[in-house]
Amino acid sequence: MFSIEHEFDSTVITLVDEGAAPLGEDVIVNAFEECVTIEQYDPRTDQTHVITLSMAQLRDLGAALDLPEGVYMQAPNKK
């Protein structure tokens, strides 16, 4: 299950783990104009871990999900 909310400066997507136990903590994706952050609470350390991806890293991740094993370089975006 997931939810999508539009905030003032970002879109927030929350991914909720469903199914058989043990379940993982929710993953929160914040999409800003200049970057995307991914957050997940870690109950073992009682901390929320945040990963920040640039827009170029996000494009690479999206492309990588559909490619076989290997090393790739995308052509630069033309505006």
Steps between C-alpha positions, in 0.01 A plus 500: 500500500617855442376855536577817303474848649583834342670742740598862436846419363497124445302189419508244783457129424473258794556130431344269760626142526217246490489125520646241730704604804762621553401824331742779415458858617324747269714661229435870434603653168508880478525633144627858488586707193876448543526161675319198641538379857423150625439453874452192716482467877737244656354368828833338594672839521188713557609722209358595163749450218481736202652449155508793257511439124569769243268507203779343287537215751123448497496478119787248514315293761184496288697389194694237699181325609437390139854403395708183532821482703773734376638856515312775318511874436196695390514779246466844663155658505445762233273786598 
